[in-house]
Amino acid sequence: MKLIDFTKKINHEITSAQSVPDMINNIRSIVSIAIVNEFFLNDCVNELIENTKNIINLNESKPLYIDYKNKWRMNIFLWNPKSENQPHQHNTWSVSGVMHNKIKIKIFEKVNKEITINKELIASEGKTGYLIPPCIHTLGNPDLSEYSVTLHIFCDSDMRTDKNGDTIWLGKNDPHDNIDYSMVALRNLTSCLLISDKLNSDLQFDILEKIFTLGTPSIKLKSYKKMIRLDVNKSEKYSSKLESVLSGDILIKIKEGNDKLYRKKS
């Protein structure tokens, strides 16, 4: 399933479903198929890379996809190990899927202005879920060492003036405040690295080359290591580029490794 086919299917459900519950269930089925489809994942990563270019060049962060006519958007989120966002209330429907690793969901109920946990569950890679508003929940990554990546379809309010109320954050910090665009770019590229492992070798190598070009030294290093495992010969042209941005012990180690891989070979 290509990304363009995915968006057409979502739009078809939004415009033709007999009821909101039917629409949400059908969209969930579409997401379930898409998040394990190699071509969809490849398209998502390429879109995320393009978005990252805009962040780096323009300090502008956009959804992975947005449909103004049918009022929905799509985002990919990276979750640090042992992380959890603050309780927040969704006032529009959404559908989500786990693209990598797992996610923990806490659902709250509100009584006399106080919120308490009503339900907790773990969604593993490939699983999907939905919410019908109003819903107060938190999402987090319970893993102690591994990142998680999720895909989200969000409905936007009909009126543009109402969009700020689509999601209400109940904690002290709104994640939309004081955005660090360099960190957004880094997290996007980290998501791309993780999703790339689910692609065939040709698609993955092409993605890794793009990530290498945009990445920080640490991202370049991670990309390079993956490229070597896929194709040593094609990776050789990146060896000197990587060495030029490294320093200290890690540079010494990489130079020694590159000597063994390439220079002794010649």
C-alpha positions in Angstrom: 0.0 0.0 0.0 1.5 3.3 -1.1 0.9 6.4 1.1 -1.3 8.0 -1.7 -3.5 4.9 -1.7 -3.7 5.1 2.1 -4.9 8.7 2.1 -7.5 7.9 -0.6 -8.8 5.1 1.6 -9.0 7.3 4.7 -10.8 10.0 2.7 -13.2 7.4 1.3 -14.2 6.3 4.8 -14.6 9.9 6.1 -16.9 10.8 3.2 -18.9 7.7 2.8 -19.2 5.8 6.2 -22.7 5.5 7.6 -21.7 6.4 11.1 -18.7 7.7 13.1 -18.1 4.3 14.8 -18.2 2.6 11.5 -15.8 5.1 10.0 -13.4 4.8 12.9 -13.4 1.0 12.8 -12.8 1.0 9.1 -9.9 3.5 9.4 -8.4 1.3 12.1 -8.5 -1.6 9.7 -6.7 0.5 7.1 -4.1 1.6 9.6 -3.6 -2.0 10.7 -2.7 -3.1 7.2 -0.6 0.0 6.4 1.8 -0.1 9.4 3.1 -3.5 8.5 3.3 -2.7 4.7 6.8 -2.1 3.4 5.8 0.4 0.7 3.7 2.4 3.1 6.6 2.5 5.6 9.0 3.5 2.9 6.7 6.4 1.8 6.3 7.5 5.4 10.0 7.6 6.0 10.6 9.6 2.8 7.9 12.1 3.8 9.4 12.4 7.3 12.8 13.1 5.7 11.3 15.8 3.5 9.7 17.3 6.6 13.0 17.2 8.4 14.6 19.2 5.5 12.1 21.9 6.1 12.8 21.9 9.8 16.5 22.2 9.3 16.2 24.9 6.6 13.1 26.8 7.7 12.5 26.0 11.4 9.1 24.7 10.2 7.5 21.5 11.4 4.4 20.1 9.7 2.3 17.0 10.0 3.4 14.0 8.0 0.3 14.5 6.0 -2.7 16.9 6.3 -6.0 17.0 4.5 -7.7 20.3 4.9 -10.8 19.3 2.9 -11.7 16.3 5.0 -10.1 17.7 8.2 -7.6 15.1 9.3 -3.8 14.8 9.7 -1.2 12.2 10.3 1.9 12.3 12.5 4.7 9.9 13.5 5.9 10.2 17.1 9.1 8.9 18.7 9.0 7.7 22.3 12.1 7.6 24.5 12.6 4.6 26.7 10.8 5.0 30.0 8.9 8.1 28.8 5.3 9.1 29.1 3.4 12.2 28.1 1.1 14.2 30.4 -2.6 13.5 30.7 -4.5 15.2 27.9 -8.1 15.2 26.6 -8.9 14.5 23.0 -12.1 16.2 21.8 -12.0 14.7 18.3 -11.6 11.1 17.2 -8.2 9.5 16.4 -6.7 6.2 15.3 -3.2 5.1 16.2 -0.8 2.2 15.4 2.5 1.0 16.8 5.1 1.0 14.1 8.0 0.0 16.3 8.4 -1.7 19.7 5.4 -1.1 22.0 3.4 1.6 23.8 1.6 1.9 27.1 -1.8 3.5 27.3 -3.4 4.8 30.5 -7.1 5.8 30.2 -8.5 8.2 32.9 -11.9 9.0 34.2 -12.8 12.4 35.6 -14.8 12.8 38.8 -15.3 16.1 40.5 -12.5 17.7 38.5 -10.0 14.9 39.6 -8.7 12.3 37.2 -7.9 8.7 38.1 -6.6 5.8 36.1 -9.5 3.7 34.9 -7.6 1.3 32.6 -4.0 0.4 31.5 -2.9 -1.6 28.5 0.2 -2.4 26.4 0.0 -2.3 22.6 2.8 -4.2 20.8 4.2 -3.5 17.4 1.6 -3.8 14.6 -1.3 -3.2 17.0 -3.8 -0.4 16.5 -6.4 1.4 18.6 -8.8 4.3 18.5 -10.6 6.8 20.7 -13.9 8.4 20.6 -14.1 11.8 22.4 -14.0 13.0 25.0 -11.1 10.8 26.2 -8.4 11.6 28.7 -5.3 9.4 28.4 -1.5 9.3 28.5 0.8 7.4 26.1 4.3 6.2 27.0 7.1 3.8 26.2 7.5 1.2 29.0 10.7 -0.2 27.5 13.8 0.3 29.5 16.2 0.7 26.6 14.5 0.7 23.2 12.7 3.6 21.4 9.1 3.2 20.2 7.5 4.7 17.2 3.8 5.3 16.6 1.5 6.6 13.8 -1.5 8.7 14.6 -4.5 9.8 12.5 -6.1 12.9 14.1 -9.4 14.5 13.2 -9.4 18.3 13.1 -12.3 20.4 14.2 -14.6 21.8 11.5 -14.0 25.3 12.6 -10.4 26.6 12.5 -11.0 28.6 15.6 -11.8 25.4 17.5 -8.6 23.6 16.6 -6.7 24.6 19.7 -9.3 22.8 21.7 -9.0 19.5 19.9 -6.4 18.4 22.4 -6.3 19.9 25.9 -3.2 19.2 28.0 -3.9 18.8 31.7 -0.3 18.9 32.9 1.9 21.9 33.5 3.6 21.8 30.0 2.0 22.0 26.6 4.4 20.1 24.2 3.7 22.8 21.6 5.4 25.5 23.7 9.0 26.3 23.2 9.7 23.9 20.4 13.3 23.0 19.9 13.5 22.4 16.1 16.9 20.9 16.2 15.6 18.2 18.6 12.5 17.7 16.4 14.8 17.0 13.4 16.9 14.6 15.4 13.9 12.7 16.6 12.5 12.5 13.1 15.7 11.0 11.8 15.9 8.6 14.7 12.3 7.4 13.8 13.5 7.0 10.2 16.4 4.9 11.3 14.2 2.6 13.3 11.5 2.2 10.6 14.2 1.6 7.9 15.0 -1.7 9.5 11.6 -3.0 8.4 12.4 -2.4 4.7 14.2 -4.5 2.1 17.9 -3.9 1.7 17.6 -1.7 -1.5 14.9 0.5 0.0 16.7 0.7 3.3 20.1 1.7 1.8 18.5 4.5 -0.1 16.8 5.8 3.1 20.1 5.5 5.0 21.9 7.6 2.5 19.3 10.4 2.9 19.5 10.2 6.7 23.3 10.3 6.6 23.2 13.5 4.6 20.8 15.3 7.0 22.0 13.8 10.3 24.2 15.0 13.2 27.5 13.1 13.7 25.7 10.5 15.9 23.0 10.0 13.4 25.6 9.7 10.6 27.4 7.1 12.6 24.3 5.0 13.2 23.3 5.3 9.5 26.8 4.3 8.4 26.9 1.2 10.6 23.6 0.1 9.1 24.9 0.7 5.6 28.0 -1.4 6.2 25.8 -4.3 7.2 23.8 -4.0 4.0 26.5 -3.3 1.5 30.2 -2.7 2.3 31.2 -1.6 -1.2 28.4 1.0 -1.5 29.2 2.3 2.0 32.8 3.1 1.2 32.1 6.6 -0.2 30.7 7.6 3.2 33.7 6.5 5.2 35.7 9.7 4.8 32.6 11.8 5.2 31.9 10.2 8.5 35.5 10.6 9.7 35.5 14.3 8.9 32.7 14.9 11.5 34.0 12.7 14.2 36.7 13.3 16.9 38.4 11.7 19.8 38.3 8.0 20.6 35.3 7.3 18.3 37.2 8.7 15.4 40.2 6.5 16.1 37.9 3.5 16.3 36.1 4.2 13.1 39.4 4.9 11.2 40.7 1.6 12.4 37.5 -0.2 11.2 37.5 1.6 7.9 41.2 0.6 7.3 40.2 -3.0 7.8 37.2 -2.7 5.6 38.6 -0.7 2.7 42.2 0.3 2.6 43.7 -3.1 3.3 41.4 -4.4 0.7 43.1 -2.2 -1.9 
